[in-house]
């Protein structure tokens, strides 16, 4: 293990021991006083329990101590030291005046005799230090997940090329911006938990708040009462969806309130360029390797000889995730069992990756081949055969959560004044034939400007719309034009995309993830196509009624005003508005219903003129050809539109007759 990783692990264990001593002090199991050692003021702990029972045998004394005082090391709910309390090393009234628990200890001490603090045990061991060591040994050790995350951070710091002193100085500034990424499943969750639960990083533990939940300044103001150092996080694969002005506003609001910013993701490309540019510290590390597993074994099994263990190679260790390590390295498990579990997880993860790469085809052949190879590798017949992949088996595997399948469309930049040669994007202002929908969009644009200026609240705006109309009337086009007019992202999905999961839990999960992804980019537009596919709630006696009723209820929950959808504009599109549950169209949900009719001749002429641009003039000004008889053959843009409408009506009549 390198020097930096050893330092980080030592600090993690030191913090666990220090917290155990402070808990014992608050519960009356220890006493403390400030002493001067070489001009430095230190807090010296002394046992408040009867030490005459100690024999000097570590195993026997540890058993006796845990039996009598083990529950005294459990923190109470009120043991949340604020700045200046015992937890920060300062003397308080609780130290000067023993608590009720300390009085009970004194009674026990009087019953069993006096404490010889300065005496030594029979084998020459200092009694006081030996008793404090029992407290340290009985304290809860750092969790495996914390050790794993600490080793990952040590690797990232070592690979940064910057000194530890420089990194500590950066982290202790008022408002540092840090980016951290590693291609490891479970990486974000374990590191954030380490920052929230320990003091490993200077300034910790932190009160982390996900940026998805910070839509405006009111959310930042709600954190003013937090006593811990506050941290705003951009985490997970969805971090890149917060872009543009929304990202800039949230960063400025956080930094102006002394909130540190951490962007953590498994891919560097997921971290927006604005965060990378403004970062004070950028840390990154690669996949796991043999050295990482070796370090973990050295920490958890210090008495084992590494050379005698069959540790995975670099090519095998790269298939492991942090979750796999936490699953394998459980307290009390023998190291041989740990390595066997790791080997099994490596083989399973490799097989899962091959199946995903092949698109699921030929799974039976690969399963047979894997089973035959496993039996040939000196394994009992059928003991570890790879069976046919099933839904239950897949759900039990350690896989990353899949996204909702929604498409994110960023607005096209509007042309600046005097710009020449750039084709302007499609915006609502230039659309023709949308009637009330266009009026609604223009009103929303004005309201959004007032909202950004804090003149209008979000609840006072009309932000939920149901668009209906025959196929081809431009419902999706309207959503794209609205995206460009408002200059906010557009998240496009459909009910058919949600239903691709098949199983009810998958469908519900996709629906919820879609709204989470859209809220992460707020303000944004969520366009739900084919929303009539949700259907209506069915009577209980109908077949599959529970399935469809659950989907409808989930949609009602996501669209309801009780869910925090501030900054989210929801537009639903349908060809069959009569197939939508009435509850979806009530107040607070898709309350505004606008129907887009088929365009008439003047509207179609305007649409063609818009798309043809300058070419439409040559079409209109083209001389009218004459027939051989000398009569003019009528040829104009208006007649082209009329012919189009006539053909469209004829096709509808034929379809109706069928």
Secondary structure, 3 states (H helix, E strand, C coil): CCHHHHHHHHHHHHHHHHHHHHHHHHCCCEEEEEEEECCEEEEEEEECCCCCCCCCCHHHHHHHHHHHHHHHHCCCCCCCCCCCCHHHCCCCHHHHCCCHHHHHHHHHHHHHCCCCCCCECCCCCEHHHHHHHHHHHHCCCCCHHHHHHHHHHHHHHHHCCCCHHHHHHHHCCCCCEEEEEECCCCHHHHHHHHHHHCCCCCCCCEEEEEHHHCCCHHHHHCCCCCCCEEEEEEECHHHHHCCHHHHHHHHHHHHHCCCEEEEEECCHHHCCHHHHHHCCEEEEECCCCHHHHHHHHHHHCCCCCHHHCCCCCHHHHCCCCHHHHHHHCCCCCCHHHHHHHHHHHHHHHHHHHHHHHCCCCCHHHHHHHHHHHHHHCCCCCCCCCCCCCCHHHHHCCCCCCCCCCCEEECCCCCCCCCCCCCCCCCCHHHCCCCCHHHHHHHHHHHHHHHHHCCCCCHHHCCCEEEEECCCCCCHHHHHHHHHHHHCCEEEEEEHHHHHHHCCHHHHHHHHHHHHHHHHCCCCEEEEEECHHHHCCCCCCCCCCHHHHHHHHHHHHHHHCCCCCCCCEEEEEEECCHHHCCHHHHCCCCCCEEEECCCCCHHHHHHHHHHHHCCHHHHHHHCCCCECCCCCECCCCHHHHHHHHHHHHHHHHHHHHHC
